[in-house]
Amino acid sequence: MDKQQQIIEMFDKIAPTYDSANRILSLGIDVAWRKEACKKAFEFARCEGGAMILDVACGTGDMIIHWRKNATKFGKPIKKIIGIDPSEGMLEVAKKKLENYLCDQKSKNKEPNDGESPAQKSNDEKSCDKKVELYLGEAKNLHMIDSGSMDIISIAYGLRNVVDVSEALNEFGRVLKKDGILVVLEFTKKEKENFLDKITGIYTKKILPLIGGLVSRNYKAYRYLPDSIGGFLSARKLKEELNKVGIETRFIKSYSAGISTLLIGIKR
Ligand SMILES: C[S@@+](CC[C@H](N)C(=O)[O-])C[C@H]1O[C@@H](n2cnc3c(N)ncnc32)[C@H](O)[C@@H]1O
């Protein structure tokens, strides 16, 4: 089996426990990282006629829920959100989670802190489930998406798992509109390690595989995480690769002693 297929099968295996492990391992901080990513993207994005958003490597659907929660709040109503992931197991969890979330919002008749007027809200809710579509697929082949059709593409903690990164970035460049926004949240590789990096390295290399392994009962999968960070690009190199496909980096911020990086790019 090739490397990419092994990675996808690993996510299939850990899908049922992925969300619980994620919340424990990040101590819930990832929620703030995701929220800021949406906020920043909406500051840059135009989204004329309603936002068309593609979440690649959508996994169990966390970013889709964040886009839904934050769009109207930042004055960018959603036209459509498409989630794509090659793991059937992850998509199955996403489907259930999104159904629960959307039904919950319908029954409560509100989205938390979304700041919509009641008239906007009822219009939105009639079609809220039609606004989200999920597809099985890899980042390197977004054939189901028209060229120049997306206002925003997000990929959260997914790019590291893509074996053919340059093919994927080419696809992002193809499907983004001119001035469309790319949002990457990722654990990027350090070019030079300082003392603090050595401490955070102990967490990611030793503690994280133990806790993740206990929750998922799959130590190997959580041992893969630090290995995949080591094998991934640095933020500087990622910026260079994006430039090659016509995406100019406008914003980079690292969180929690550089464990996580947010990069916002704009399609020229
Ligand atoms: C760490 S999870 C992140 C999931 C989600 N984006 C999140 O923020 O929780 C990585 C995801 O990347 C997906 N993935 C693996 N290889 C991929 C590929 N070649 N193209 C797109 N997604 C891929 C996995 O199936 C998995 O759902």
The ligand as a Gaussian input file, in Angstrom:
#p B3LYP/6-31G(d) Opt

LIG

0 1
 C       -5.437000      15.937000      11.419000
 S       -6.850000      15.685000      10.451000
 C       -7.537000      17.314000      10.363000
 C       -9.019000      17.288000      10.154000
 C       -9.716000      18.640000      10.228000
 N       -9.321000      19.527000       9.175000
 C       -9.500000      19.294000      11.551000
 O       -9.094000      20.463000      11.563000
 O       -9.764000      18.669000      12.582000
 C       -6.167000      15.459000       8.854000
 C       -7.173000      15.110000       7.781000
 O       -6.484000      15.095000       6.516000
 C       -7.104000      14.117000       5.719000
 N       -6.203000      13.756000       4.617000
 C       -5.222000      12.821000       4.591000
 N       -4.656000      12.774000       3.379000
 C       -5.283000      13.694000       2.610000
 C       -5.168000      14.111000       1.255000
 N       -4.262000      13.565000       0.437000
 N       -5.996000      15.080000       0.792000
 C       -6.900000      15.644000       1.619000
 N       -7.066000      15.292000       2.905000
 C       -6.270000      14.344000       3.404000
 C       -7.369000      12.985000       6.698000
 O       -8.295000      12.045000       6.213000
 C       -7.838000      13.746000       7.920000
 O       -9.221000      13.880000       7.957000

